[in-house]
Amino acid sequence: MSRRPFHKVLIANRGEIALRVMRTARRLGYGVVAVYSDADAGAPHVRLADQAVRIGAPPPAQSYLDIPAIIVAAKATGADAVHPGYGFLAENEDFAQACKEAGLVFIGPSPEAIQAMGNKAGAKAIMQRAGVPCVPGYQGEDQGDEAMLREARRIGFPVMIKAVAGGGGRGMRLVSDADAFPDLLRSARSEAAAAFGDGTVILEKAIANPRHIEIQVFGDSSGNAVHLGERDCSVQRRHQKLIEEAPSPAVNAELRARMGAVAVQAVKALGYEGAGTLEFLLDGDGQFYFMEMNTRLQVEHPVTEALTGLDLVEWQLRVAAGEPLPLRQEQISFTGHAIEVRLCSEDAAQDFMPQSGRMALWQMPDAIRVEHALESAAEVPPYYDSMIAKLISHGATREEARARLIAGLEQTVALGVATNQSFLLSCLRHPAFAAGKATTGFIAAHRDELRPPPATAGDVALAALLLSVSHPLAHPVRRGRSLAAAFATPLRFELDGEVCDCELLRERDGSYRVMQGGAEQRCEIVWMDGDTIRIRRADIIDGARFVRDGDRLFVQHRGRVLGLRDLTLAAPHSTAAAGGDGKVRAALNGRVVAVLVRPGDRVALGQPVVTLEAMKMEHVHTAGLAGTVSAIEVAEGDQVTTGRIVVEIGGE
């Protein structure tokens, strides 16, 4: 076994994973170097590193995917090792090879192992030769449109299109029939090329409602290998994980041993070094099928850390330095149950559309583990993944872990940019998840139940009160009786997409009345300090957090976030602003990756016209009415901002 000592680690990533790696590296005595794009110049990982190097413009291709720039940064700072984190270049064999050629220790597997297992087609071929059950599919070299459609028909619809490089749901599409195949194939290729620099795809037979089970593995340079148990990652949207847990409710000791043995056998056959994860689909009969291997640390690695008490980043660093695995298989034990949720800047009500902008107020709970790299007033940029935090709970039982995570999410304050906080709470509280019955079809099957309920009269009253007292010209809140005459203040605001008209009246006893449509709600401010308020309604005292950002007000109440826009002094709403004028507007900041129509084309209501890419995902924009395309206002490659007109359509 050859030792490969190093002293300073460059972290070729950003955000929470950069801070996570930094924390362990420092504990072990290593110096740490950060890299950053212009969008991240003021980010916490930049401020907290020993040194930080600018590597380019915000788009990933010009910064975090720029291999020469990262190698130059390592050399300039005297770093002698590189940790890739996850995403970006973590599974890029060219990057691992470039590090090797530059004399840098790559904290991960060899370029050969990444090439063999990081490519989905190659990985399936290796596993098939080893006798591991795989999902039927096609991973041939002929990538022509006709060949792909022919193979899809042979496999039988529905089929999955998957990018051979990378992961995270990007470049993945579920195709139900042959008519939809060409457009979804183009979209998958485009998204994969943008995210990983490789548009090659494979096809797999879609298995109905399986569980997504993955096995965490580690190997060292002496040929030792172990598994650290499974994680159940079945709760997903857009083929991306939202909730991960261990142990899986569907995996017993016998199945765990079988899956673990298969995973360890694969690691030993490859001579694999470092952290890796083998992913499987588990059907209702207990049969499992290999999907892919991730040759890196996973986003959800804290779940395994909670169960085992181990630091997986420390294991990575020790293995990369040439040390043997710290434990043998029989020395690894599991305690309790752990669950992780991914807090993402996205609007669950709008098909999980990514959101960017200013996070006005940000506060994470103290009682559970949280991995994040945000702070109040920070910008969430539109160029990167939408995940902004991971919350991890651990308990003696699954129910205890679930309850702790629900409590932690309720205490989470993320105001200013829409997140999936309320949606995650709905998932954790749902009877099917609580019973351990969630499969990959969980969100699709329960979508309507998981959406937050419409605003109540109590929500409207709270919104009206906070809109008034948070106004920049509002008088300081005073408790107690008032001798002043009472006058009702008319208010108009948009609450979760609905326009509300009401009146707010402060009574002489210091309480408030909110009147709307003949009904009224009474409340009293018990205490207010900065962004925190406690109010009494019907003898119940309740609390909320809030922040005002211009004409926007964000309120967090019992784990639910209410988003308001003050319309009291705004001009009347028009049909043009609502999009009823035939103008298709960008729904988010992003890059134009496809213009699907030409001037003069006739389009139907709902027909796709433009595709934008944001946070590594594609978003199709459709025609709001039937008619004829009169103008195309953008070209492929253009960066657009929210609300910009991209296509104009004349009505019939």
QUIVENLIN-V142346 format. One record per pair of residues at least 4 apart in sequence whose ideal C-beta (glycine too) atoms are under 8 Angstrom apart, sorted by the first residue. I is the first residue (numbers start at 1). J is the second residue. Records with the same first field share a line. If there is no record, write none. Layout:
I->J  J
//
This chain:
1->220  221  222  322  324
2->221  322
3->321  322  323
4->105  320  321  322
5->321  322
6->30  80  81  105  320  321
7->30  31  80
8->30  31  32  33  50  77  78  79  80  81
9->21  25  30  31  32  33  79  81  82  83  107  317
10->32  33  34  35  70  73  74  77  79  81  82  83  104
11->17  18  21  22  25  32  33  34  35  45  49  82  83  85
12->35  64  70  82  83  84  85  88  89  95
13->17  18  21  35  64  83  84  85  86  87  88  90
14->18  35  36  37  40  43  45  64  373  384
15->19  43  45  373  384  388
16->20  371  372  373  387  388  389  390
17->21  85  86  87  297  299  371
18->22  34  45  49  85  373
19->23  44  45  48  371  373
20->24  313  371
21->25  32  83  85  313
22->26  32  34  45  48  49
23->27  313
24->28  311  313  314  317
25->30  31  32  83  313  317
26->30  32
27->314
28->314  317
30->81  317
31->50  51  79
32->49  50
33->49  50  51  52  53  73  74  77  79
34->45  46  48  49  51  52  53
35->52  53  54  55  63  64  69  70  73
36->40  41  43  45  46  52  53  54  55  63
37->41  54  55  56  57  58  59  60  62  63  64  383
38->54  56  57  58  63
39->58  379  381  383  384
40->45  46  381
41->46  54
42->46  47  378
43->47  373  378
44->48  373  374  375
45->49  52  373
46->52
47->52
51->77
53->73  76  77
55->63  64  66  69  70  73
56->62  63  66  69
57->62  63
58->62  63  381  383
59->63  383  591
60->64  65  88  383  384  616
61->65  66  194  197
62->66
63->69
64->88  89
65->88  89  197
66->70
67->71  89  92  94  95  98
68->72  98
69->73
70->74  82  89  95
71->75  98  99  102  104
72->76
73->77  79
74->79  80  82  99  102  104
75->79  102
79->104
80->103  104  105
81->104  105  106  107  320
82->99  104  105  106  107
83->107  108  313  316  317
84->88  89  90  92  95  106  107  108  296
85->90  296  297
86->90  296  297  298  299
87->168  385
89->95
90->108  295  296  297
91->114  118  165  166  167  294  295  296
92->96  114  118  165  196  197
93->97  111  112  114  115  118
94->98  111
95->99  106
96->100  106  108  109  110  111  114
97->101  111
98->102
99->104  105  106
100->104  106  111
105->320  321
106->320
107->274  316  317  320
108->114  274  275  295  296  316  320
109->113  114  117  219  272  273  274  276  295
110->114  271  273
111->115
112->116
113->117  270  271  272  273  295
114->118  295
115->119  122
116->122  123  126  270
117->122  123  126  270  272  276  293  295
118->123  165  293  294  295
119->123  164  165
120->124  139  162  163  164  165  202  291  292
121->125  139  140  164  200  202
122->126  139  164
123->127  290  292  293
124->128  134  137  139  202  290  292
125->129  139
126->130  266  269  270
127->132  134  266  290
128->132  134
130->265  266  269
132->262  266  290
133->287  288  289  290
134->289  290
135->204  205  207  281  289  290  291
136->155  204  205
137->155  159  160  202  203  204  205
138->148  151  152  154  155  202  203
139->164  202  203
140->147  151
142->147  148
143->147  148  200  201
144->148
145->149  182  185
146->150
147->151
148->152  181  185  201  203
149->153  178  181  182  185
150->154
151->155  203
152->157  159  175  178  181  203
153->157  178
155->159  203  204  205
156->205
157->175  176  177  178  206
158->174  175  176  177  206
159->174  175  203  204  205  206
160->172  173  174  175  203  204  205  206
161->171  172  173  175  184  185  188  201  202  203
162->171  172  188  201  202  203  204  292
163->167  170  171  172  188  191  192  195  196  198  199  200  201
164->192  198  200  201  202
165->171  192  196  197  198  200
166->170  171  192  195  196  198
167->292  294
168->195  240  385  616
169->236  238  239  240
170->191  192  195  196  616  617
171->188  189  191  192  195  196  199  201
172->188  239
173->184  185  187  188
174->206  239
175->180  181  184  185
176->180
177->181
180->184
181->185
182->186
183->187  608
184->188
185->189  201
186->190  594
187->191  594  611  618  620
188->192  201
189->193  199  201
190->194  199  593  594  611  613  618
191->195  593  613  616  617  618
192->196  198  199  200  201
193->197  198  199
194->593  613  616
195->616
204->291
207->281  283  289
208->441
209->284  439  440  441
210->234  281  282  283  284  439  440
211->232  234  248  250  281  282  439  440
212->232  233  234  236  241  279  280  281  282  440
213->230  231  232  233  234  248  250  251  259  279  280  281  282  288
214->230  231  233  277  278  279  280  294  298
215->227  229  230  259  260  262  263  277  278  280
216->227  228  229  230  231  275  276  277  298  301  304  312
217->225  226  227  228  263  264  266  267  272  275  276  277  278
218->225  226  227  228  267  274  275  276  315  319  325
219->223  224  225  267  268  270  271  272  273  274  276  319  325
220->224  225  273  319  323  324  325
221->273  319  322
222->324
223->268  271
224->324  325  328
225->264  267  268  272  325
226->264  325  327  328  329  332
227->260  263  264  329
228->304  308  310  312  332
229->246  247  256  260  304  307  308  332  334
230->246  247  248  251  256  259  260
231->244  245  246  248  298  300  303  304
232->244  245  246  247  248  249  250  251
233->241  243  244  279  300
234->438  439  440  442
235->241  242  243  427  433  438  442  443
236->240  241  242  440  443
237->242  352  443
238->352  617
241->299  300  342
242->341  342  344  420  424  427  443
243->339  340  341  342  424  427  428  433  438
244->300  303  339  340
245->249  303  337  338  339  340  398  401
246->303  304  306  307  334  337  338
247->251  256  307  334  337
249->398  436  437
250->282  436
251->255  256  259  282
252->256
253->257
254->258
255->259  286  288
256->260
257->261
258->262
259->263  280  288
260->264
261->265
262->266  278  290
263->267  278
264->268  329
265->269
266->270  272  278  293
267->272  276
268->272
272->276  295
273->319  320
274->295  316  319  320
275->296  297  298  301  312  315  316
276->293  294  295  296
277->293  294  298
278->290  292  293
279->290  291  292  293  294
280->288  289  290  291
281->288  289  291
282->286  287  288
283->287  288  289
294->298
297->301  312  313  316
299->342  387  390
300->304  340  390
301->305  312  313
302->306  338  340  369  371  390  392
303->307  338  339  340  392
304->308  310  312  338
305->309  310  311  312
306->336  338  369  392  394
307->334  335  336  337  338  394
308->332  333  334  335
309->335
310->314  315  326  327  332
311->315
312->316
313->317
314->318
315->319  325  326
316->320
317->321
318->323  326
319->323  325
327->331  332
328->332
336->394  395  396  397  400  401
337->394  395  396  397  398  400  401
338->392  393  394  395  401
339->392  393  398  401  402  405  428
340->390  391  392  393
341->390  391  405  409  424  427  428
342->387  389  390
343->372  387  388  389  390  391  412  414  419  420  421  424
344->352  354  386  387  388  419  420
345->354  355  356  359  380  386  388  417  418  419
346->352  353  354  355  386  418  419  420
347->352  353  355  418
348->352  420  422  423  450  451
349->451  452  497
350->587
352->420
353->587  588  619
354->382  386  588  614  615  617  619
355->380  386  417  418  419  588
356->379  380  381  382  417  588  589  614  615
357->379  380  416  417
358->377  378  379  380  416  417  549
359->374  375  376  377  378  379  380  388  414  415  416  417
360->376  377  415  416  547  549  554
361->376  413  414  415  416  531  545  547  554
362->374  375  376  378  413  414  415  416
363->376  412  413  545
364->370  372  389  391  412  413
365->370  391  407  408  409  411  412
367->404  407  408  411
368->391  392  393  394  404  405  408
369->391  392  393  394
370->389  390  391  392  408
371->389  390  392
372->388  389  390
374->378  380  388  389
380->388  417
382->588  589  590  614  615
383->615
384->615  616
385->615  616
386->615  617
388->414  419
389->412  414
391->405  408  409  412
392->405
393->401  402  404  405  408
394->401  404
395->399  400  401  402  403  404
396->400
397->401
398->402  436
399->403  434
400->404
401->405
402->406  428  433  434
403->407
404->408
405->409  428
406->410  425  428  429  559
407->411
408->412
409->421  424  425  428  559
410->425  558  559
412->421  559
413->545  556
414->419  421  556  561
415->545  546  547  554  555  556  561
416->547  549  552  554
418->561  563
419->561
420->424
421->425  559  560  561
422->426  452  559  560  561
423->427  450  451  452
424->428
425->429  559  560
426->430  449  450  451  452
427->433  442  443  450
428->433  434
429->433  434
430->434  438  442  446  449  450
431->435
432->437  438  442  445  446
433->437  438  442
438->442
441->445
442->446
443->447  450
446->450
447->451
452->560
454->496  498
455->459  460  463  495  496  498  500  562
456->460
457->461  516  519  521
458->462  521  537
459->463  495  557  562
460->464  495  500  502  514  516  521
461->465  514  521  523  537
462->466  523  535  544  555  557  562
463->467  493  495  500  553  555  562  564
464->468  491  493  500  502  504  514
465->469  504  512  514  523  525  535
466->470  533  544  546  553  555
467->471  491  493  553  564  566
468->474  489  491  504
469->474  477  525  528  533
470->474  546  548  553
471->548  566
472->548
477->525  528
478->482  510
479->510  525  526
480->510
481->508  509  510
482->506  508  510
483->508
484->508
486->505  506  507  508
487->505
488->503  504  505  515
489->503  504  505
490->501  502  503  568
491->500  501  502  503  504  568
492->499  500  501  566  567  568  570
493->499  500  553  564  565  566  567  568
494->498  499  500  564  565  567
495->500  562  563  564
496->562  563
499->567  573
500->516
501->516
502->514  515  516
503->514  515  516
504->512  513  514  515
505->512  513  514  515
506->510  511  512
507->511  512  513
510->524  525
511->522  523  524
512->522  523  524  525
513->520  521  522
514->520  521  522  523
515->519  520
516->520
521->537
522->537  538
523->535  536  537
524->535  536  537
525->533  534  535
526->534  535  536  541
527->533  534
528->532  533  534
531->545  546  547
532->543  544  545
533->543  544  545  546
534->541  542  543  544
535->541  542  543  544
536->540  541  542
537->542
542->557  558
544->555  556  557
545->555  556
546->553  554  555  556
547->553  554
548->552  553  554
549->553  554
551->565  566  570
552->563  564  565  566
553->563  564  565  566
554->561  562  563  564
555->561  562  564
556->560  561  562
557->562
566->570
567->573
573->577  578
574->578
575->580  581
576->580  581  583
579->583  584  585  624
580->624  625
582->624  625  627  630  648  649  650  651
583->645  647  648  649
584->609  610  621  622  623  624  645  646  647  648  649
585->642  643  644  645  646
586->590  612  621  640  641  642  643  644  646
587->612  619  621  642
588->612  614  619  642
589->614  639  640  641  642
590->612  613  614  619  639  640
591->612  613  614  637  638  639  640
592->610  611  612  613  634  635  636  637  638  639  640  646
593->611  612  613  618  636
594->610  611  636
595->609  610  632  634  635  636  647
596->608  609  610  611
597->601  603  607  609  610  629  632  647
598->629  632
599->629  630  631  632
600->628  629
601->628  629
602->626  627  628  629
603->607  609  623  626  627  628  629  649
604->623  626
605->623  624  625  626
606->622  623
607->622  623
608->620  621  622
609->621  622  623  629  646  647  649
610->620  621  634  646  647
611->618  619  620  621
612->618  619  621  640
613->617  618  619
614->619
621->646  647
623->627  647  649
624->649
625->649  651
626->651  652
627->649  650  651  652
628->649  650  652
629->647  648  649  650
630->648  649  650
631->647  648
632->646  647
633->644  645  646  647  648
634->638  640  644  646  647
640->644  646
//
